[in-house]
Amino acid sequence: MTDIVDQQTRSRMMSGIRGKNTRPELALRRALHARGFRFRLHSSKVHGRPDLVLPKHRAVVFVHGCFWHRHEGCRYATVPATRPEFWRVKFEANVARDNAVSAKLLEDVWRVATVWECALRKPDQVVASAELLSAWLLSAEDQIEIGAEGVQSS
C-alpha cells in the first residue's frame, strides 16, 4: 500500500516527532522535581542516554512512548496499515535496543525505571506515577516499569 500523503508532507510530519523533552517527559520531570528529586537530563555519561539520571540514587528513568517502544497490551501500541513489514522490523529493533540498554545499565549497577507514556496522559496519572517512582527511588529495588495498568517490578 502506498503512503496517503506526499513525501514532503510525510517528512514534515515525522520531523515533528521529538526524542527529547516530550510532553509526558516534561510532566514527569515537573512532578519529580516538586517532590525534591534532582536529576540530570539525557546524560551522555550514562549508557543509553536515559531521559533522567539520578546519581544520588544510582538510578535512571526512561520515559517511553507506547507506540515507538511497543508497550505490550497497550491500546496506543498500534501498527500502521501501510508497510507493516517495515514497521515490524523497526519496532523489533527498538525493543531489542531498549532491552540491551537496560541489561547493560543493570550490569553497570544502575537501577532502571521505565515509565510508559500511557501512565502520563492525565494530571492524576502523572501524580500517581510520580508517587510510585518516588517510592521506588527510595527503595532498594533494581527495576520497575510503570504503565497505565500500574506497576510491574522486576
Sequence and secondary structure as in RCSB ss.txt:
>XXXX:A:sequence
MTDIVDQQTRSRMMSGIRGKNTRPELALRRALHARGFRFRLHSSKVHGRPDLVLPKHRAVVFVHGCFWHRHEGCR
YATVPATRPEFWRVKFEANVARDNAVSAKLLEDVWRVATVWECALRKPDQVVASAELLSAWLLSAEDQIEIGAEG
VQSS
>XXXX:A:secstr
   SS HHHHHHHHHT  SSS HHHHHHHHHHHHTT   EES TTSTT  SEEEGGGTEEEEEE HHHHT TT T
T    SSSHHHHHHHHHHHHHHHHHHHHHHHHTT EEEEEEGGGGSSHHHHHHHHHHHHHHHHS  SEEEEETTE
EEE 
